[in-house]
Amino acid sequence: MIPVVGIYAFGWSAALTVFNYWFDGFAALAAIIAALVPRALRETAKKTDSQALPLKIIRGVVTWIFLVAFVGLPYWIVLIPLQPLFQGSNLLNQIAHSQSLLLTFGAIAASRFWKALQSGYDLMPDRMLTQRVRWDVYLLIIRAIAMFMMVAQGLYFILVPLMSLFLTYMEIWPERVLGAVAGDPSRLWEYDPEGGKPKPKLP
């Protein structure tokens, strides 16, 4: 609720606060994908693939960019209705000319990447990895969709309070949010992401 108090009591920038919500979620999603890419490349590597380190790095970066562009699509889409808010406050220019803001957003990104790298995705068994990744990614996607729905309804004037309440609810009861969208949150590992039905168990 700190941003809410800051905006209504101390005149903080609403556009900057909304962008912070967007950037934090997007950075978290990009960080999770970055933590998963090395394992994905290792498990899908062919014997004929070059083992040269520079080529591995290039493949990893290209894969990461592609996945961020695809998986992060809800975050790209929500930027469309947010354009009037950001342009009206000249937000990009404000960030570009403020060293403190650049450092702040850099710190947010760095903390998200550090947290993702420390989560142990690379060492988890497949079942646990699927459960954990779907849990984390689904929550971030739901966050972007919720922001889009609020903005699409023209709720700019109360967007920050609504997002604060929603994010607080997600932090306290994530299983309820997931349960409303993706079924039993304790069994995400066995759900088909396309059909939402349990996969048949093999004999």
N, C-alpha and C positions, 0 to 999 in steps of 0.2 A: 504493500500500500504506500510505500515511500514515494514513488512517482506521482501518485494521485495527490498526496499532500503537497508535493513540490509544485505541481501544476496549478492547483487551485489556491494555494496559500502563498507561494513564493514566485509565481509567474514563470515557472520552467516552460520550456518549449514542448508543446504537445507533439509536434512533428518529430522532434528528436527522440522523445520517449517511445513513440510508436516505432520509429526506425530501430531503436534499441531492442524492442521486443522481436522485430523481424530478424535483425542481424544475429541476435543470440540464438534463435531457433535454427536459422540457416547455418551458422557456424557449427552448431552442435551436430547437425546432419552431415555436413561436409567432413567433420572430424571423425565421425563413426565410419563413414565410407573410407576415409584415408587409413583408418586402423584395420579395415577388412581387406583392402587391396593386396597387401603382401601375401596374405594367406590364400586369397583367391588365385593370384598369379602362380603361386607355388603349387597349388593343388591341380591347376589346369595346364601346367607347363608340359610341353612335349619334349621328347628326347632330342628332337631336331632343332629346338629353339636355342638361340645363342645364349650362352651363359655370361657374356661380357657384362660387367656392372653398368656401364653407361646405357646399354640397350635395355637392361632390366629397369633402370630408373625411368627411361623414356616410356617404356610400356606401362609402368605403374602410373606415371603422370597422365598419360593419355587415357588410361582406363578410369582413373579418378575423375578427370574432367568430364568424360562421357557419363559416368554414373551420377555425378553431382548435377549435371544438366538434366538427366532423365528423372532420377529419384526426387530431386529438389524442385520438380515442376510446380507443385502447389505453392512454393515460395516465390517462384518467378511470376506465377499468375496473380498472386495477391498484390504484387507491385503495380499492376495495371490500375486498379481502382484507388491505390494510394498515391498515384502521381499528382493529383490536384493538391493534396495535403503537403506533399514534399516540395513541389514546385512553388506553391504559394509562400512557403517559408524560406525558399532558397536554401534548402537543407544541404545539398551536396556542396555548394560553395561554402556554407558555414562550417562543414566538417573539414573540407580541404584546407581551409585557412586557420584551423585551430589545432595547434600541436597537442593540446590536452585531450581533445576529442579523438584525434588519431591514435594517441597512446591508449586511450580508454578502450576503443574498439579493438585495437591490436591486442590488448591484455585480455579482452573477452575471448577473442579467437584463440589466443595462445592457451588460455585456461581450458577451453573446450577441447582442443587437440590434446593437451596433456591428460585430461581426464579420460578421453577415449583411448589413448595409448596405454593408460594404466588400468584399463578395464579388463584386460586379459583375453580379448577376443581371439588372439592368435593361438592361444593354448587351450581353449575350451573344447570339450567333446562336441561333436556335430549337433546333437540334440540340444544341449545346453546353449550352444551358440545360436541356433535358430530361435530358441525361445527368447534369449536375451536381446538379440538384434531386432527381432520383430517387436518386442515390447518397447524398446527405446525408439525405433524408427516410427512405429505407428503413433506413438504419443507426439512426436515432433510433427508428423504429417497432420494429425488431428488439430494441433495447435495452429498450423498454417490455414487449414480449412476454416477453423473457427474465426480467425482474423478476417478471412475473405468474406465470410457470411455477415459479419458485423459491418464491414466497410460497404459491402454491396447493398445493405439496407440503409445506407446513409447515416450511420450512427457515429460519425466522426466526433461529435461533441461529447459523447460518453464512451468513446472507444477505449481510452486508457483505464477508466474504472472497470469496464466490462472485462478487459483483458487481464487486469490485476486479479479480479475475482475468479476468472476462469483458470488462470495459471495457478492460483492458490489451491483451487479445487483439484487440479491435476496433480499437484505436488502431494496433497494429503491423501487423495483417493484415486490414484492412477488406475487401479484395477476396475473401478466403477466406470471410468471413461472408456477404457479398453473393452470392458464387457458390453457397453452400449453399442459399440461399433464392430468389434471383431470377435464376439463370442466369449467363451470361457477364457479369461486371461491367463489361467494357469496351464492351458493346453494350446498355446499359440504354436508351439513347435510341431504339432501334428495337423494343423489346418492348411489346406490348400489356399494360398493367397488369392487365387482367382475365383475359386468356387466357394470357399468358406466352409467346406465340408471335411470331416475327418478323413485322413488317408487310410485306406484299408491296411490292416496289419498283415505283413507277409508271414507265411507259416515258417 
